[in-house]
Amino acid sequence: MKAPFLALFLVFLCPVAASAVEETLFPALSGRGDARELRVYSSLDRPLAAPMITGFQKANPDIAIRYEEMLTGEIYDRIVHETDAGQKTADFAFSSAMDLQVKLANDGYAQVSEMPMSERWPEWANWRDTVYALTFEPAVFVYHKPSFENTPPPSTRAELIDYLKSQGESVRGRIGTYDIERSGVGFLFMSRDQEQFGDIWSVVRAMGAAGVKLYSTSEAILERVADGRFVLGYNIVGSYASNWATRYPTIGIQLPKDYTVVMSRIGLVPQAAASPDLGRKYLEFFMSKEGQTILAREVQIPAVSPDVAGANTETALQTILGGQLKPVPVSLGLMVYLDQVKRARLISRWNDVLRQQ
C-alpha cells in the first residue's frame, strides 16, 4: 500500500480514554456572554477533536461547546442515567463503542436526525437516520522495525502463528494486544475475529504460549513496540498506530492480508438532549463536505461522505484491497456483542486458551 493512502486510511480512534471525565469549555468565537452552549459527550481525545471543534465554531461563531471526554461505557451510562432520571443530557454523543451506540438508539435513548446527507450516506453507515458512522477505522498489526531487518513481519494470522512458534523464547513476553475484558474495542475486534477466522483460537493459543501482555490502551502497547520491548502488537487501532509511527520510525504497520476488521466511530443525538437542534447542527457539520474534509486533511480520518471520498468509502477501499476489508456495519447485529452470556463465554474461552501451553 502506498504511503499517502495508508496515511488516509489509518484514522484516529481512542478505544479507552482517561477514566475520569475531562471537561473543556470552548467559548463562542463571537465573544458573546449569552452564547448558546452545545454539550458533547465523546471518547475522542480533546486534542484530536480540536480541529473539528474549531471548524464548527468558525461556521457557527455564536455557539460555545462544552466538550466532555470520557470512556465509551461512561458515555452510555451517563445518557441512560440522566434520561431515566428525567434530566437533560448531552446534545451530541460521539463514541467508538458501536454496539453501545446502537443499543442507545434501539432502546429509545436517541432521536431520529434526518440530515441533508442522510439519503446519500452509505447504507452500512446509517441506521434508521438515528445512528451514523462517521469514520472508517482498521485493526492492524504493529511491529518493531529493527526486529524485522532480516525477515518480513507477519502479514496474516497464519504467518503470525508460524512466527511465534519459530521464534520461541526470543519473543516470549514481547507480544501485546488488548485485554478484551477491559477494552470494549478489543472485545469487539475479538468478536469479529471469531466470526471471520475459523482458526482464531490457534492465534490466541500461540500468543498465550508466547507470553502475550494485555493492555486496555493502544498507547501502552505502542510505547513498548516503539522502544523494542515488544516485537509485535496484535489488532491495534490503526489511528494510534499511524500517529505513533509518524513520531517513532521504529514502528511499522501491517494491514492483515487475510482480512482487516474495520470499525467506525458513531455519532447520535440523545433523546433527552437539552438542545437537540444544536446536536443536529454538530452532526450535520460532521457529515458535511467541510467537516469531512477537515477530518480527512487535518486529522487524517478517511472521509465517509461520497462528496469527499469520491465514492462510497467501503466500495473504494474494497476496490483497492479486494475482500481484505471486513467493515462492521451499523445494525442491530452489533447488539449480539452485548449479550452477557455470550460475552462471558467468549471471555472465559479467551482466558482458558491463553493459559494453555
Helices and strands as residue ranges (DSSP letters): H 3-9, E 22-26, E 36-42, H 46-59, E 63-69, H 72-84, E 92-95, H 98-106, G 118-120, G 123-125, E 126-127, E 131-133, E 137-144, G 145-148, H 157-167, G 168-171, E 175-178, H 184-196, H 200-209, E 213-215, H 218-226, E 232-237, H 238-247, E 251-254, E 260-263, E 266-268, H 276-287, H 289-297, H 306-309, H 313-321, G 322-324, E 325-327, G 332-338, H 340-355
